[in-house]
Amino acid sequence: MVLAAERMGRTMPGSSLATRHLKGEPLHPTLAAGIEAEAASFHNQIRRDAALVTQANKHAEALKVEFGFQSAPQVAPSPKAARPRSMRP
């Protein structure tokens, strides 16, 4: 969300760290927590405005594609998989 906020015109100090992290570079846990705090703060600023939330989500989806993250396909479980198998020989 830090990068989405930046694309929406906000100044986000952790954007370069967030970019490095999304590219796969390891970050110290303290730095990652700082990025998380920025994202939470941004969320709290926009959460009551549906238009801003929609805009941020669109940017987040674009970032997901840009950095090569894909959603796992939603597959319904088969009816056979839901039934327990008998332990009888």
N, C-alpha and C positions, 0 to 999 in steps of 0.2 A: 504494500500500500504506500510505502514511502515513494517509490518511483511513480506510482499512479498520481500521487499528490503533486509531485514535481511536474508531471505532464499537464496537470490542471493549473499550473502557474504558481504553486506554492514553493517557497524556499525550504528545502529539507536538507539539513546538514549531513544526514546519514545516507544520502543518495549514492555517493560514490562507494561507500562500504556495502550498501545493498546490492549494487551492480556487481561488485566483486564476488559477493556471496552467491548471487544467482548464476554467476559464471562458473561456480564450483570451487572457488578459493575458500580455504578454511578461515574462519574468523574466531578471535578470542571470544569466549562466552560473554564477557563484559561488553564488548562492542556489539555483539548480536542482541544483547538485552537493550542497548541504547537504540538500536534500530526498531526493536519491538515497541519500545516506549514512544518513539516518534509516530509509528503506525497507529498505536492506540490513541494518541493525542489527536491525530488527524481524524480518525474514526469518530471520536467524541465531538469534533467540530462539525462534522457533516451529517451525523446520524439522523437528525430530525428533518433533513431536506432531501426528499425522495429524488429530486432531479440530480443533486450532487452525488448521491449514493449510486444512482444509475450510471452517471458519468464515470465515477471512480471504478465501478465494476467493469465497465467497457474497457477502460485503460488496463485494468488488471488482466482481463482476458487477452488483450493484445500483447501484454508483457509475457504472459504464459506461452503464447505462440512464439514470440520473439526469442525467448530463452530456451525453447524446446521442451517445455513441460506439457504433457498431454493428460487429460483426464482419463481415468480408467473407464472402459465402457461399462455401462450399467447392464448387467446380465441377470435376468430373473433366474432363480434357482429352479432346477428341474424338479418335478414332483417326486421322482425316484430318489433324488438326493435328500429330500426332506424326511423320508421314512427311515426309521432305524432298521438296520439289517438284523436278521435273526442270528442268534449265536448257535443254533442247532446245526448239527452236521448233516 
